Amino acid sequence: MFKRNNSLLIFLLLICLLSRALTSIYYIEDIDSLRFALSIKDYDITKLQPHFPGYIIFCFLIKTLYLVVGNMGLSFSIVGGCSIFFIIYYLLRIFNTSLKSYEGRYIALIIFLNPLFWLMSNRYMPDLMGLAISVSAIYYLIYAKIQGNHLEKGFFISGLLAGVRLSYLPLIIFPLMKIFVLSNRKQSLTKSFLIGVFIWLVPMVLLTGASDLIMMAKKQTSGHFMDFGGTILTEQGLFDRFILLIKSVWADGFGGYWSSRGVTSIFLSTILLIQFIISLKDVSKKWISENKIKPIIICMGIYFLWILLFQNVVYKSRHVLPIIFFLCILLIEGQEKYRGKLFSGIVYTYFAILLFHNANLINQHKNFTAVKKLKDYISADGGFDTIISIPLMNFYFKSHQIKADFIDVDNDQDIKKVLFGSSNNRKVLMVGDYRHLFDHKKSSFSRDTAFYHNPYMNQMWSKITTFQMIK
């Protein structure tokens, strides 16, 4: 079937690449993107370029493309476009259909036009590539006919996944364990998995050194769960975490309505709910006989609990990409049979509105995040001698060659310098409201400028307020 449709698949690949290339961004939009951008110039885990576990396969691929095309934003977009293509490709295989069918066209459109998938395909991050690898592993572990070396392929790809997006391993841990326990080919499966792991682990050990790598692994693992924020251990409200996770899926992932969203989100929500209702009815009818949902429900349940408890769903919506993928499978279930012109017209209307919705998001994405606008403001002014902010924000400015004395708000000694010492009579800018840290008798601040971007484009630092010290 796929040999007969090679021309359509090649055309789809070209469309994926061209669309992402045209919507590339050419700036560093947040601190996570900065880590990966720096890793392309100087890969060094000890400097958090990028942070552990290093994502060396992704970084090697981007570095290779960068050396060829000479453009960082375009390099990330090429990988993003290929990732979108492979997600669609393996979904076509899971549903055993082609792009010529109504169902196949729906699969291509629901993935190609997904708002968060599109934004992530242009971001300087490995999440979408990790999702593409996860989907291929799911296909070989669960949906491919058990013949030949499909299971070995699944185990090999799972080993590779750890070098691209380690936090996606919980997504496939259940089929891996089940297949391994029941299989009489344990040695072959173990070998395939270890080959996938060694492909990224050996170069990372050679580049970083075993002792430094172990030290960074311990430090970053402890920091992820206990220090950096966003997990249940640092953000205690389980109900609030659940609501924010649902918001990321519904509003960020599908463009659904949430507070302070536009009219298009209302239309998208209405038509999307109709599709979900029809899909759930179809799934319930086929539940006893056969459907594509059963095998992956446990995978999604494990992953849902993993991110709900131990991933930063409070501030970063990108962790819900696999949940969005699962819901797309649910939607596709309702499109396995053609329901007439009226329903197909409603569906294509949904995609037309979604395209308009994406155009606005993409335009905002290309026209900078709040931190980028602030960086440009500081660079243009050129008169700030001292900048006071959180360490991550200061690191962002330093990496962009902003010349100033940087004061971390969590450093009491640096704050005292501002009050009593070297920073007196200098032009001081505070990024964020930390006026409570200063003695109001000795210092005061006036509001300077506020910078914004659409939080549904990127939740991180969507509003930044600055203050100038006046005394």
N, C-alpha and C positions, 0 to 999 in steps of 0.2 A: 504493500500500500504506500509506504513512504518513498520507495523508489519511483513509483508512478507520479508522485507529487513533489519531486525534487525541485522543479522550477518554481512552484509556489513557495516552498520552504526557503529557497534562496532569495526570492523576492521579499519574503517576510524578514529574513535576516538583514537585508539591505535597508528596509524600512526602519527596522529597529535601530540600526547603526546611524542612519541619516537623521532620524528624529532626535536621537540623543545628542548627536554631534551639534545639531542646530540649537539645542537648548542647553549647551554646556555653560558652566559658570567659570569665571576666570578670577576668582578671589577666594580667600579662606573664610568660610562662613561661620565657623565656630572652633572651639578648642580641640574637639575630636578630629575634625578635618585637618587642623594644623599639624597634629601628630603624624598623620599619614603623608601630608605634603612634605614635611621635613624628612620623613623616612626615605623619600625618593631621592633627595639630595644627599642624605647621610644616614644610612640605616644603622641605628644603634639603640638596642633595647635598653641599655643602661642609662641613656638619656631620654628614655620614653619616646623614641622616634622609630616605630610607634611603641605603645605600651605593650606589656606582656599580654598574650603569648606570641607576639611578634608578627603574625599573619604574613609569614615570609613568602608564601606562594603568591598571594595577592600583590605584595610589594614588588616581587620579582617581575611579575607580569606587567604591572604599571611602569616599572623602571624600564623594561624592554621597549614598551610602546613609546615611552617618553623619549628614549634615545632615537627612535625612528621618526616620530612626528614632531618632536621638539616643542610640544605644548602639553602642560600638565592637565589642564581642564579637559582637553580633548582626549587625553589618554584615559582618564577616569571614565569619561562618557562612553568610550569604545567598549570598555569592560562592562559598563552598565548596560549598553545596548545588547551585547552578546548574552548577558545574564537574562535579560528579558526574553530573548529568543529561546534560550534553552528551557526556561520555565514553561513557555508556551509549548515547545516541542515535546517535553516529557508529559505534559498534561494531555496533549493529543494522543500520546502513546498509552497513557493510563486509561483514557476513554476509548481507545482503539478507533479513532475517527480521523478525518483529514480536513484540511482547510477548505475543501470544496463543499463540505456539508454545512448546514445551518449551525449545528452544534460546534463544528470546528471554528467557524467564523466567530461564534460567541466566545469560545475559549480564547481566541487571539485578542478580541476586543476587550474582554473583562480584565485581562492581564496587561495588555499594551496601554490601556487608558487608565489604569488604577492610579489615583493621584499620588499616593505615597510611594508606590513602585517607581513612578516617573521621577519624582524628586530624588529618591535614593539612587536612581541610575545616573544622576549627575553629581551626586555628592562625592566627596573625597573619602569614601568609606567602603569597607568590604562586605557590608551586610547583604546586598542584593546578590553578589556573587556567591556568598555563603548559602543564600536561599536556593539559588539555582543548583548548587552541588547537593543540597539537602533533598531537593525534589528528585534529582536523578538517583540518589541513594534510595529514596522511598520507592521509586519505580522498580529498581532492581531487587530490593528486599521484599516488597509486598506484592506488586502488581504484575511483574514480568512472569511469563510462564516458567515454571521450575524445570529448566532444561539447560544444557550446556553449562556455562560458567557465570550465569546471572548472579548467583549469590556471592561468588568471589568478586565480581565487579562491584556489588553493593558494599562488601566489606572493605575493598580497596578504596572506593570513593569515600566511605565513612572515615577511613584513616586520613585521607586528604583533607576532609572537612575540618578536622581539628587544627590544621594549619591555615585555614581561611577564616573560619568563624567558630571558635571553640564553644561558645555559648549555645550553638545550635545542636550540639551532640545529644542533649536530653530529648530532642525531637525524634531521634531515631534509636534511642537506647533500648526501647522495648523490642522492636523487631530484631535488632542485633542479638540481644540476649536470648530471645525465644528461638531464633534460628540456630544459634550456637549450641544451646542446650539439646535441641532435638536432632541436630545434624550428626551424621556419621562421617562428616568431612571436616572435623574440627581443626586438624592440622593445616589443611588447605585454606580454610577461612582465616585462621590466625595468621598464616603467612601473608595472605592478601592484605589484611588489615595493617600488619606491621610494615609492609612495603609502603603503603600509603602514608603511614606515620613517619617512617625514616626519610622519605623524600623531602619533608620539610624540617624534621628534627635535626638531622645530621648537618645540613648547611647552617642551621641556626646555632648549633653548638660550636661549629668551626668559626663562625663569625663573632660570637659573643664570648665563648669560653664557658666550660661546664660550670665552674664555681660561680661566675657572675650570673649565668642563666638561672641557676638554682636559687641564688640570693634574690634576684628580681622576681622569680616565680613566687617565692614565699612572701615577699613584700607586697606584690601586687594582688595576690590572692587574699591576703589579710586585709589589705586596703579596700578591695572590692566589696567585701562583706561588712567591714566594720568602720571604715574611715571615710570613704569617698561620698557616701550619701546615696539614697535612692533605694536601698534594700529594706526588708522588713526589720532588720537589726538596727537601722538608723532612722527610718521613717515608719513610726509604729502603727499608724492608722490603717488597719487591714481593709476596712470598708472604703476609706478614701482611696487607697491604692487600687481597689477593684473598680471604683467609678472612673478613675483616671485611665485605667487600662481599657475599659469599655469606650471611653472617650477617644483614646488613641485609635482604636479599631474603627469606630463608627465615623468620627469626624475627620481624623487625619487619613485613615485608611480608605474610606469609601466616599468622602466628601459629604457625609450626612450632616443633618442640622444639629447645631449645638449653640450655645449662647453666643450672641454677637456675630452670627453668620448671615450671609446674604440670602436673597430669594432663591437663587439657583440651588442652594442646599436643601430648601424645602421641597422643590420639585424632585431632586435626586432622591431624597429620603422617601417620598411617597412611592415612586416607581420601584425603588429598591425593596421596600417592604412588600410590595405586590409580588416581586420575583421571589423573595424569601418564603412567603406564604405558599406559593405554588410549588416551590422546590421541596419544602417540608412535607407537603401533601404527597408528592411523588415518592419521597424517601420512605414515608410511613407505609405506603402501599407496597413498596418493593422490599421492605425491611426483612421479612421472613425468607423471601426467595433469594434476591441478590441485589447488592448495590455497592457503590464505590466508597461509601462512608464508613462502614463498619471497621475495616482494618486500620483506618487512620484516626479513629476517635480516641483510642487509648494514647496514641502518639501525641495528639493535640492536648489531651488532658494532662499528661505529664509535663509537656512544655508550658501549658498555661499555669500550672502550679509553680513551676520553676521561675518563670518571670514575675509572677504575682508576688513571690516571696523574696527572690534573690537577684532580680534585675532592676535597673533604674527606670521603672515605668512611670515614676513621678515626673521626671524631667525629659525623658527621651522616648519618643513614640516608635523609633525604629525597631525596638525589640518585638513589636507585634507583627512583623512581616509574616512569620509562619502562620499566625492565627488568621491573618487576612487571606493567605493562600488556602487554608482549610475552608473558610467561608466561600471562597471562589469555587471550590469543588462542590460545595453544597448548592450554590447558584447554578452551576453547570448541570447538576443532576436534574434540575427543572427544565433544561433545554434539550434533553435527549430526544424529544419528539417535537415535531413542528406543530404549533398550536394555532395556525391560521394567520391571516394577514393582519388582523387587528392586534393580536398579541405581539407579533413580530414588529409591527409598527411602533408599539409602546416601548419595546426593548431598544429599537434603534433610536427612538427619541431620547431614551435615557443616555445612550452613548453620545448623541449629539450634544446634549446638555453637559455631559461629563467632559467632553472635549472643550467646550467653552469655559467650564469651571477650571480645567487644567491650564488653559491659556492664561487666565488671570494669575494662577499660582506660579506658573513658570515665569511670567513677566516680573512678578514680585521677587522671585528667586534670583533672577538675573540682575535685578536692581538693588541688591545688597541686603544683608542682615543688619541689625542694629549695631552690632559690635564693629562691623566693617565701616559703617557710617561714622561711628565714633572715632575709629582709628584715622579715617580721612580728615575728620574735624580737627583732631589733635595735630595731625601732620600739617594741615593748612595753617593752623594758628601759629604753631612753632614757638609759642611763647611760654609754655608751661614748664617750669623748672622741676616741679615735683608732682607725681601722680600717685594718689592713694587709692588702692583697690584690693580685691582678693588676689591671691597668688596666681590663679589661672588667668585672670584678666591681665595682670601685669606681664605674665609670660607671653600672652598673645601680642601685647604691644612691643615687648622687647624683641620678639621674633620678627617684627616688621620694622626693626631698626628705628624705633621712636627714641629720641635722645632726651632722657630725663632721669631724675632720681625716683626710683620706684619704691613705694612704701607699702608693705603688706599689712592689711588691717588686723591680722592675727598675730602680729609681732609687736609686743608692747614696747620694746626698745626703739623700734622705728617710729612708733607713734610719739614717743617722748622726744625724738629728734625734731619732729615737726613743731611740737609745743615749745621746746626750750632751747633748741640748738641750731643746727646748720640750716634748717629750712626757713628760719625767720626772714621776713622781708623778701620772700620769693613768691612767684606766682604758682599757686597750688591748686590742682584740680582733683576733686574727689569723685571717683566713679562708683556710684551706688551711694545709698544714704547710710553713712556710718557716723553721723554727727554725735550720737550718744557716746562714742568713744573719747570725745574731747571735752575738756573743761570749758563750759560756756563763758566763764569769766575771763578766760585767756584766749579764746578763739571763737569765731562765728563764721558761718558759711551762708552764701546766697545761692539760690537755685540758678544753675547755668543753662543747660540744654537737656532735653529728653530725646532719646532716639528709639524708634519703634521698627518692628517688622511684623508681618502677619504670623501669629503663633501657630497657625495651622500649616504654615510652610516649614517652620522649624521652632520647636518649643523652647529651645535653649536661648536664654538671654533675649527674649522678644521685646522687652522694655528695659532701657537703661537710662537712669537719671543721673545727671552730673551736677556737682556743686563747686563753686569757687570759694576758697578761703579769703575772707575780707579782713580778718583781724588775727 
